[in-house]
Amino acid sequence: MTKITSGILIAGFTLSVIANEDITLKDCSKHESSHPEKAKKFLMCLDNNINLLERHRQTWITKLLLDTKKYQADTGNTQILPIMERALRNHEEYMEDSCRWRYLLDMPNATRSATAYKQCKITLLKAHISELQSSKILKDNVNAN
């Protein structure tokens, strides 16, 4: 086994452990209010949930890319990785634009706009994590080990 392949295997195993950890989002509803100080706490709570989901999503993306590179090294199929990377970039743009129009829809109420944006981001991040977890390459890699 080459150094690169063994490095990918070790990194992949470590990421598997991290990615499979259960994430628990904070319940922000207790801070939801039209009062400015409570609204600030509510939005900060949503931000914390977004950051947690973003880190978890990035772990899954890194694992998927490593597993795809291993698959590419094993099979010689070099077509998958560039398409996957493009899909990930496009998905990022989709999430941003999809949540941005929700933000603009609720303007000029900045609190309601920010809430709509952040809740959209949380929903789309959860969906993307779920989609990444169901990847065939990840499943095949788990079954092979």
N, CA, C and O atoms as a DFTB+ gen file, in Angstrom:
580 C
 N C O
     1  1       0.850      -1.173       0.000
     2  2       0.000       0.000       0.000
     3  2       0.897       1.239       0.000
     4  3       1.878       1.297       0.742
     5  1       0.567       2.209      -0.817
     6  2       1.391       3.404      -0.899
     7  2       1.154       4.314       0.295
     8  3       0.162       4.188       1.013
     9  1       2.094       5.235       0.488
    10  2       1.964       6.201       1.583
    11  2       0.700       7.036       1.438
    12  3      -0.004       7.283       2.417
    13  1       0.418       7.465       0.222
    14  2      -0.751       8.312      -0.018
    15  2      -2.030       7.550       0.302
    16  3      -2.909       8.085       0.979
    17  1      -2.152       6.313      -0.170
    18  2      -3.348       5.523       0.081
    19  2      -3.533       5.261       1.568
    20  3      -4.653       5.351       2.073
    21  1      -2.450       4.937       2.285
    22  2      -2.589       4.686       3.717
    23  2      -2.937       5.970       4.452
    24  3      -3.678       5.935       5.434
    25  1      -2.413       7.104       3.995
    26  2      -2.765       8.389       4.597
    27  2      -4.228       8.717       4.396
    28  3      -4.890       9.221       5.303
    29  1      -4.734       8.430       3.202
    30  2      -6.153       8.659       2.913
    31  2      -7.007       7.757       3.784
    32  3      -8.034       8.197       4.301
    33  1      -6.603       6.499       3.960
    34  2      -7.367       5.582       4.796
    35  2      -7.432       6.062       6.249
    36  3      -8.495       6.029       6.870
    37  1      -6.306       6.500       6.782
    38  2      -6.272       6.980       8.168
    39  2      -7.127       8.237       8.309
    40  3      -7.922       8.350       9.242
    41  1      -6.961       9.181       7.382
    42  2      -7.760      10.407       7.427
    43  2      -9.242      10.087       7.262
    44  3     -10.087      10.666       7.945
    45  1      -9.552       9.170       6.361
    46  2     -10.940       8.771       6.150
    47  2     -11.549       8.147       7.384
    48  3     -12.699       8.430       7.717
    49  1     -10.791       7.295       8.074
    50  2     -11.293       6.667       9.295
    51  2     -11.548       7.715      10.373
    52  3     -12.584       7.690      11.037
    53  1     -10.601       8.636      10.543
    54  2     -10.759       9.702      11.539
    55  2     -11.979      10.549      11.221
    56  3     -12.759      10.869      12.118
    57  1     -12.153      10.915       9.963
    58  2     -13.312      11.704       9.565
    59  2     -14.606      10.928       9.745
    60  3     -15.637      11.515      10.072
    61  1     -14.567       9.609       9.537
    62  2     -15.762       8.790       9.742
    63  2     -16.236       8.885      11.176
    64  3     -17.432       9.016      11.437
    65  1     -15.306       8.821      12.095
    66  2     -15.654       8.907      13.510
    67  2     -16.257      10.267      13.822
    68  3     -17.280      10.356      14.500
    69  1     -15.622      11.333      13.327
    70  2     -16.105      12.689      13.584
    71  2     -17.453      12.915      12.905
    72  3     -18.370      13.457      13.522
    73  1     -17.582      12.510      11.655
    74  2     -18.810      12.756      10.898
    75  2     -20.003      12.004      11.470
    76  3     -21.134      12.485      11.398
    77  1     -19.759      10.835      12.035
    78  2     -20.859      10.044      12.560
    79  2     -21.312      10.470      13.952
    80  3     -22.273       9.920      14.491
    81  1     -20.620      11.448      14.534
    82  2     -21.060      11.955      15.823
    83  2     -22.407      12.641      15.645
    84  3     -22.645      13.335      14.656
    85  1     -23.266      12.435      16.607
    86  2     -24.587      13.045      16.562
    87  2     -24.469      14.512      16.950
    88  3     -23.873      14.844      17.975
    89  1     -25.037      15.384      16.130
    90  2     -25.005      16.793      16.478
    91  2     -26.370      17.196      17.021
    92  3     -27.410      16.781      16.510
    93  1     -26.340      17.996      18.046
    94  2     -27.569      18.461      18.665
    95  2     -27.595      19.972      18.570
    96  3     -26.715      20.663      19.084
    97  1     -28.617      20.466      17.905
    98  2     -28.765      21.903      17.772
    99  2     -29.465      22.456      19.006
   100  3     -30.275      21.781      19.641
   101  1     -29.137      23.686      19.323
   102  2     -29.777      24.342      20.457
   103  2     -31.205      24.739      20.075
   104  3     -31.481      25.086      18.927
   105  1     -32.096      24.680      21.049
   106  2     -33.466      25.144      20.846
   107  2     -33.468      26.654      21.018
   108  3     -33.330      27.154      22.134
   109  1     -33.621      27.367      19.940
   110  2     -33.557      28.826      19.969
   111  2     -34.918      29.468      20.207
   112  3     -35.001      30.675      20.436
   113  1     -35.966      28.687      20.156
   114  2     -37.319      29.248      20.227
   115  2     -37.586      30.012      21.520
   116  3     -38.426      30.911      21.541
   117  1     -36.888      29.669      22.591
   118  2     -37.118      30.367      23.859
   119  2     -36.682      31.828      23.793
   120  3     -37.124      32.641      24.604
   121  1     -35.818      32.171      22.832
   122  2     -35.337      33.547      22.676
   123  2     -36.118      34.321      21.620
   124  3     -35.914      35.525      21.459
   125  1     -37.006      33.646      20.902
   126  2     -37.723      34.294      19.798
   127  2     -38.650      35.371      20.351
   128  3     -39.513      35.105      21.189
   129  1     -38.452      36.578      19.867
   130  2     -39.225      37.709      20.373
   131  2     -39.028      38.902      19.442
   132  3     -38.072      38.961      18.668
   133  1     -39.958      39.848      19.538
   134  2     -39.796      41.086      18.772
   135  2     -39.000      42.120      19.578
   136  3     -38.614      43.163      19.049
   137  1     -38.762      41.827      20.840
   138  2     -37.946      42.718      21.684
   139  2     -36.496      42.659      21.185
   140  3     -35.948      41.571      21.010
   141  1     -35.885      43.804      20.959
   142  2     -34.542      43.829      20.347
   143  2     -33.489      42.982      21.067
   144  3     -32.695      42.305      20.414
   145  1     -33.471      43.010      22.385
   146  2     -32.438      42.265      23.114
   147  2     -32.656      40.753      22.990
   148  3     -31.701      39.998      22.809
   149  1     -33.917      40.316      23.088
   150  2     -34.203      38.883      22.934
   151  2     -33.985      38.453      21.487
   152  3     -33.491      37.356      21.227
   153  1     -34.353      39.319      20.551
   154  2     -34.155      38.995      19.133
   155  2     -32.669      38.803      18.848
   156  3     -32.298      37.929      18.064
   157  1     -31.830      39.596      19.468
   158  2     -30.382      39.474      19.283
   159  2     -29.908      38.107      19.783
   160  3     -29.107      37.451      19.117
   161  1     -30.391      37.679      20.938
   162  2     -30.029      36.358      21.477
   163  2     -30.537      35.249      20.565
   164  3     -29.854      34.248      20.350
   165  1     -31.735      35.436      20.032
   166  2     -32.323      34.450      19.121
   167  2     -31.461      34.296      17.875
   168  3     -31.152      33.178      17.463
   169  1     -31.072      35.424      17.272
   170  2     -30.254      35.383      16.056
   171  2     -28.866      34.810      16.336
   172  3     -28.309      34.092      15.506
   173  1     -28.315      35.123      17.492
   174  2     -27.012      34.548      17.861
   175  2     -27.121      33.035      18.055
   176  3     -26.210      32.292      17.691
   177  1     -28.226      32.589      18.624
   178  2     -28.449      31.156      18.795
   179  2     -28.545      30.471      17.427
   180  3     -27.958      29.410      17.216
   181  1     -29.285      31.085      16.507
   182  2     -29.375      30.531      15.147
   183  2     -28.002      30.496      14.485
   184  3     -27.668      29.531      13.798
   185  1     -27.205      31.546      14.688
   186  2     -25.833      31.579      14.139
   187  2     -24.994      30.428      14.681
   188  3     -24.247      29.795      13.935
   189  1     -25.114      30.160      15.966
   190  2     -24.365      29.048      16.564
   191  2     -24.774      27.719      15.937
   192  3     -23.925      26.864      15.686
   193  1     -26.072      27.543      15.682
   194  2     -26.544      26.316      15.040
   195  2     -26.023      26.218      13.601
   196  3     -25.641      25.142      13.141
   197  1     -26.014      27.336      12.910
   198  2     -25.489      27.350      11.540
   199  2     -24.011      26.973      11.540
   200  3     -23.578      26.167      10.716
   201  1     -23.243      27.542      12.446
   202  2     -21.808      27.230      12.528
   203  2     -21.581      25.749      12.815
   204  3     -20.698      25.126      12.225
   205  1     -22.369      25.193      13.710
   206  2     -22.261      23.766      14.031
   207  2     -22.575      22.910      12.803
   208  3     -21.845      21.969      12.492
   209  1     -23.656      23.241      12.114
   210  2     -24.032      22.496      10.912
   211  2     -22.992      22.661       9.806
   212  3     -22.678      21.702       9.100
   213  1     -22.461      23.863       9.655
   214  2     -21.428      24.100       8.632
   215  2     -20.199      23.238       8.894
   216  3     -19.650      22.642       7.967
   217  1     -19.765      23.167      10.151
   218  2     -18.606      22.325      10.478
   219  2     -18.902      20.860      10.189
   220  3     -18.067      20.151       9.627
   221  1     -20.087      20.410      10.571
   222  2     -20.467      19.020      10.341
   223  2     -20.547      18.729       8.837
   224  3     -20.084      17.686       8.374
   225  1     -21.132      19.649       8.092
   226  2     -21.234      19.499       6.637
   227  2     -19.848      19.452       6.007
   228  3     -19.591      18.639       5.119
   229  1     -18.960      20.321       6.467
   230  2     -17.609      20.344       5.907
   231  2     -16.873      19.043       6.187
   232  3     -16.093      18.581       5.354
   233  1     -17.112      18.450       7.344
   234  2     -16.506      17.157       7.666
   235  2     -16.980      16.101       6.679
   236  3     -16.181      15.309       6.179
   237  1     -18.284      16.088       6.396
   238  2     -18.826      15.125       5.431
   239  2     -18.268      15.374       4.031
   240  3     -17.954      14.427       3.310
   241  1     -18.144      16.641       3.646
   242  2     -17.592      16.957       2.325
   243  2     -16.146      16.477       2.228
   244  3     -15.760      15.866       1.231
   245  1     -15.358      16.745       3.244
   246  2     -13.955      16.313       3.247
   247  2     -13.866      14.798       3.163
   248  3     -13.056      14.265       2.405
   249  1     -14.692      14.099       3.935
   250  2     -14.699      12.638       3.901
   251  2     -15.095      12.132       2.512
   252  3     -14.475      11.208       1.985
   253  1     -16.104      12.724       1.933
   254  2     -16.555      12.323       0.604
   255  2     -15.454      12.551      -0.431
   256  3     -15.228      11.699      -1.290
   257  1     -14.780      13.675      -0.357
   258  2     -13.696      13.949      -1.302
   259  2     -12.534      12.975      -1.117
   260  3     -11.963      12.500      -2.099
   261  1     -12.183      12.676       0.130
   262  2     -11.110      11.705       0.376
   263  2     -11.491      10.317      -0.138
   264  3     -10.677       9.636      -0.761
   265  1     -12.720       9.905       0.122
   266  2     -13.171       8.598      -0.351
   267  2     -13.215       8.554      -1.878
   268  3     -12.922       7.522      -2.482
   269  1     -13.578       9.667      -2.493
   270  2     -13.609       9.726      -3.953
   271  2     -12.197       9.664      -4.518
   272  3     -11.972       9.024      -5.545
   273  1     -11.249      10.316      -3.865
   274  2      -9.848      10.244      -4.307
   275  2      -9.313       8.823      -4.172
   276  3      -8.553       8.361      -5.024
   277  1      -9.701       8.137      -3.118
   278  2      -9.302       6.738      -2.944
   279  2      -9.931       5.881      -4.052
   280  3      -9.263       5.034      -4.646
   281  1     -11.197       6.106      -4.314
   282  2     -11.893       5.388      -5.382
   283  2     -11.201       5.657      -6.719
   284  3     -11.004       4.744      -7.520
   285  1     -10.841       6.898      -6.948
   286  2     -10.157       7.278      -8.179
   287  2      -8.811       6.566      -8.292
   288  3      -8.449       6.091      -9.369
   289  1      -8.073       6.491      -7.194
   290  2      -6.767       5.812      -7.199
   291  2      -6.937       4.314      -7.436
   292  3      -6.126       3.690      -8.121
   293  1      -7.994       3.744      -6.868
   294  2      -8.232       2.300      -7.009
   295  2      -8.727       1.919      -8.393
   296  3      -8.369       0.859      -8.906
   297  1      -9.552       2.776      -9.009
   298  2     -10.194       2.410     -10.267
   299  2      -9.626       3.112     -11.493
   300  3      -9.794       2.643     -12.618
   301  1      -8.953       4.237     -11.271
   302  2      -8.453       5.010     -12.408
   303  2      -9.505       5.920     -13.015
   304  3      -9.221       6.616     -13.990
   305  1     -10.710       5.935     -12.466
   306  2     -11.787       6.781     -12.969
   307  2     -11.579       8.207     -12.461
   308  3     -11.769       8.494     -11.279
   309  1     -11.184       9.095     -13.376
   310  2     -10.875      10.472     -12.993
   311  2     -12.004      11.448     -13.329
   312  3     -11.824      12.660     -13.213
   313  1     -13.146      10.943     -13.736
   314  2     -14.248      11.824     -14.134
   315  2     -15.101      12.288     -12.958
   316  3     -15.712      13.355     -13.022
   317  1     -15.149      11.511     -11.902
   318  2     -16.085      11.789     -10.814
   319  2     -15.690      13.018     -10.006
   320  3     -16.530      13.878      -9.744
   321  1     -14.438      13.111      -9.613
   322  2     -13.994      14.166      -8.695
   323  2     -14.270      15.585      -9.214
   324  3     -14.825      16.391      -8.467
   325  1     -13.909      15.923     -10.453
   326  2     -14.187      17.297     -10.918
   327  2     -15.682      17.624     -10.938
   328  3     -16.084      18.743     -10.620
   329  1     -16.490      16.650     -11.310
   330  2     -17.938      16.878     -11.338
   331  2     -18.474      17.056      -9.921
   332  3     -19.326      17.908      -9.671
   333  1     -17.967      16.246      -9.001
   334  2     -18.381      16.356      -7.609
   335  2     -18.003      17.722      -7.039
   336  3     -18.809      18.361      -6.363
   337  1     -16.787      18.162      -7.310
   338  2     -16.343      19.469      -6.817
   339  2     -17.200      20.595      -7.379
   340  3     -17.530      21.542      -6.665
   341  1     -17.563      20.496      -8.657
   342  2     -18.431      21.499      -9.273
   343  2     -19.814      21.473      -8.635
   344  3     -20.402      22.524      -8.380
   345  1     -20.330      20.284      -8.379
   346  2     -21.645      20.168      -7.742
   347  2     -21.643      20.789      -6.347
   348  3     -22.612      21.436      -5.948
   349  1     -20.562      20.590      -5.613
   350  2     -20.459      21.180      -4.275
   351  2     -20.422      22.707      -4.344
   352  3     -21.062      23.384      -3.539
   353  1     -19.673      23.247      -5.306
   354  2     -19.644      24.713      -5.484
   355  2     -21.022      25.236      -5.858
   356  3     -21.482      26.240      -5.314
   357  1     -21.676      24.552      -6.786
   358  2     -23.003      24.989      -7.225
   359  2     -24.022      24.893      -6.090
   360  3     -24.915      25.732      -5.978
   361  1     -23.886      23.882      -5.263
   362  2     -24.816      23.736      -4.142
   363  2     -24.639      24.876      -3.152
   364  3     -25.613      25.378      -2.592
   365  1     -23.406      25.280      -2.942
   366  2     -23.120      26.408      -2.042
   367  2     -23.795      27.677      -2.561
   368  3     -24.414      28.415      -1.794
   369  1     -23.672      27.926      -3.858
   370  2     -24.313      29.099      -4.472
   371  2     -25.833      28.999      -4.382
   372  3     -26.510      29.993      -4.120
   373  1     -26.366      27.799      -4.600
   374  2     -27.813      27.598      -4.502
   375  2     -28.316      27.938      -3.102
   376  3     -29.313      28.644      -2.954
   377  1     -27.624      27.436      -2.071
   378  2     -28.056      27.706      -0.700
   379  2     -28.038      29.205      -0.418
   380  3     -28.980      29.747       0.160
   381  1     -26.968      29.863      -0.826
   382  2     -26.850      31.302      -0.568
   383  2     -27.969      32.074      -1.260
   384  3     -28.628      32.901      -0.629
   385  1     -28.192      31.816      -2.538
   386  2     -29.226      32.539      -3.275
   387  2     -30.628      32.201      -2.787
   388  3     -31.492      33.074      -2.710
   389  1     -30.846      30.950      -2.462
   390  2     -32.157      30.525      -1.993
   391  2     -32.528      31.216      -0.682
   392  3     -33.679      31.605      -0.486
   393  1     -31.570      31.366       0.198
   394  2     -31.832      32.029       1.480
   395  2     -31.827      33.545       1.332
   396  3     -32.533      34.243       2.060
   397  1     -31.047      34.048       0.405
   398  2     -30.990      35.498       0.204
   399  2     -32.333      36.056      -0.253
   400  3     -32.739      37.115       0.226
   401  1     -33.042      35.377      -1.168
   402  2     -34.316      35.928      -1.608
   403  2     -35.349      35.884      -0.491
   404  3     -36.264      36.708      -0.461
   405  1     -35.213      34.929       0.430
   406  2     -36.115      34.900       1.585
   407  2     -35.841      36.082       2.509
   408  3     -36.752      36.660       3.101
   409  1     -34.562      36.423       2.614
   410  2     -34.166      37.594       3.403
   411  2     -34.785      38.859       2.809
   412  3     -35.387      39.658       3.525
   413  1     -34.635      39.033       1.511
   414  2     -35.138      40.231       0.847
   415  2     -36.653      40.322       0.876
   416  3     -37.213      41.418       0.877
   417  1     -37.307      39.195       0.898
   418  2     -38.769      39.165       0.934
   419  2     -39.323      39.813       2.197
   420  3     -40.392      40.423       2.161
   421  1     -38.609      39.689       3.311
   422  2     -39.084      40.229       4.584
   423  2     -38.529      41.616       4.913
   424  3     -38.774      42.131       6.004
   425  1     -37.798      42.216       4.001
   426  2     -37.309      43.578       4.245
   427  2     -38.486      44.531       4.202
   428  3     -39.422      44.250       3.453
   429  1     -38.525      45.605       4.918
   430  2     -37.442      46.249       5.649
   431  2     -37.313      45.803       7.112
   432  3     -36.525      46.392       7.852
   433  1     -38.053      44.795       7.545
   434  2     -37.925      44.324       8.927
   435  2     -36.661      43.466       9.029
   436  3     -36.661      42.295       8.650
   437  1     -35.597      44.060       9.541
   438  2     -34.291      43.403       9.561
   439  2     -34.282      42.149      10.427
   440  3     -33.642      41.160      10.071
   441  1     -34.978      42.175      11.549
   442  2     -35.000      41.004      12.429
   443  2     -35.710      39.844      11.756
   444  3     -35.220      38.715      11.769
   445  1     -36.855      40.119      11.172
   446  2     -37.602      39.061      10.492
   447  2     -36.841      38.555       9.271
   448  3     -36.860      37.359       8.978
   449  1     -36.173      39.457       8.562
   450  2     -35.373      39.061       7.403
   451  2     -34.213      38.159       7.811
   452  3     -33.969      37.126       7.188
   453  1     -33.510      38.555       8.852
   454  2     -32.376      37.756       9.319
   455  2     -32.837      36.396       9.817
   456  3     -32.170      35.386       9.592
   457  1     -33.974      36.370      10.489
   458  2     -34.531      35.104      10.978
   459  2     -34.870      34.184       9.808
   460  3     -34.544      32.997       9.834
   461  1     -35.520      34.728       8.789
   462  2     -35.886      33.919       7.613
   463  2     -34.635      33.364       6.938
   464  3     -34.610      32.197       6.548
   465  1     -33.600      34.188       6.799
   466  2     -32.360      33.758       6.167
   467  2     -31.710      32.621       6.964
   468  3     -31.326      31.597       6.399
   469  1     -31.596      32.811       8.251
   470  2     -30.907      31.841       9.096
   471  2     -31.689      30.523       9.193
   472  3     -31.093      29.446       9.188
   473  1     -33.000      30.607       9.279
   474  2     -33.795      29.375       9.327
   475  2     -33.718      28.625       8.000
   476  3     -33.689      27.395       7.978
   477  1     -33.686      29.363       6.907
   478  2     -33.510      28.743       5.587
   479  2     -32.158      28.036       5.524
   480  3     -32.062      26.900       5.059
   481  1     -31.128      28.711       5.990
   482  2     -29.773      28.149       5.960
   483  2     -29.708      26.855       6.778
   484  3     -29.094      25.877       6.351
   485  1     -30.340      26.854       7.951
   486  2     -30.359      25.656       8.800
   487  2     -31.064      24.512       8.085
   488  3     -30.573      23.383       8.084
   489  1     -32.196      24.792       7.486
   490  2     -32.961      23.758       6.776
   491  2     -32.151      23.170       5.618
   492  3     -32.096      21.952       5.448
   493  1     -31.528      24.036       4.830
   494  2     -30.766      23.564       3.671
   495  2     -29.487      22.844       4.086
   496  3     -29.083      21.885       3.427
   497  1     -28.846      23.285       5.160
   498  2     -27.653      22.591       5.644
   499  2     -27.994      21.186       6.131
   500  3     -27.269      20.234       5.845
   501  1     -29.099      21.058       6.867
   502  2     -29.529      19.727       7.327
   503  2     -29.790      18.812       6.135
   504  3     -29.378      17.652       6.130
   505  1     -30.473      19.342       5.131
   506  2     -30.788      18.539       3.948
   507  2     -29.510      18.133       3.206
   508  3     -29.399      17.004       2.730
   509  1     -28.557      19.047       3.110
   510  2     -27.324      18.729       2.396
   511  2     -26.495      17.694       3.157
   512  3     -25.903      16.802       2.549
   513  1     -26.453      17.812       4.469
   514  2     -25.739      16.812       5.278
   515  2     -26.363      15.439       5.063
   516  3     -25.654      14.448       4.888
   517  1     -27.672      15.385       5.076
   518  2     -28.367      14.123       4.852
   519  2     -28.044      13.554       3.470
   520  3     -27.828      12.352       3.317
   521  1     -28.013      14.421       2.483
   522  2     -27.679      14.004       1.116
   523  2     -26.240      13.490       1.041
   524  3     -25.976      12.470       0.406
   525  1     -25.320      14.191       1.686
   526  2     -23.920      13.756       1.681
   527  2     -23.765      12.405       2.367
   528  3     -22.999      11.558       1.908
   529  1     -24.485      12.203       3.459
   530  2     -24.398      10.945       4.203
   531  2     -24.892       9.756       3.378
   532  3     -24.464       8.623       3.598
   533  1     -25.782      10.014       2.441
   534  2     -26.348       8.918       1.657
   535  2     -25.543       8.603       0.398
   536  3     -25.984       7.815      -0.439
   537  1     -24.376       9.211       0.261
   538  2     -23.546       9.005      -0.916
   539  2     -23.148       7.538      -1.088
   540  3     -22.757       6.876      -0.127
   541  1     -23.250       7.045      -2.309
   542  2     -22.893       5.659      -2.619
   543  2     -21.410       5.382      -2.331
   544  3     -21.064       4.305      -1.844
   545  1     -20.550       6.336      -2.627
   546  2     -19.110       6.126      -2.390
   547  2     -18.858       5.951      -0.897
   548  3     -18.068       5.091      -0.507
   549  1     -19.505       6.739      -0.062
   550  2     -19.333       6.602       1.374
   551  2     -19.850       5.247       1.854
   552  3     -19.197       4.573       2.650
   553  1     -21.018       4.856       1.368
   554  2     -21.609       3.576       1.776
   555  2     -20.734       2.406       1.322
   556  3     -20.497       1.468       2.083
   557  1     -20.258       2.471       0.077
   558  2     -19.401       1.395      -0.426
   559  2     -18.105       1.313       0.358
   560  3     -17.605       0.218       0.617
   561  1     -17.557       2.454       0.736
   562  2     -16.321       2.498       1.492
   563  2     -16.525       1.905       2.900
   564  3     -15.654       1.195       3.403
   565  1     -17.652       2.189       3.521
   566  2     -17.957       1.646       4.839
   567  2     -18.127       0.139       4.748
   568  3     -17.634      -0.590       5.608
   569  1     -18.821      -0.340       3.715
   570  2     -19.040      -1.790       3.553
   571  2     -17.750      -2.534       3.240
   572  3     -17.614      -3.712       3.570
   573  1     -16.793      -1.845       2.599
   574  2     -15.536      -2.492       2.231
   575  2     -14.607      -2.654       3.442
   576  3     -13.743      -3.531       3.456
   577  1     -14.791      -1.808       4.447
   578  2     -13.894      -1.864       5.630
   579  2     -14.325      -2.845       6.640
   580  3     -13.672      -2.995       7.672
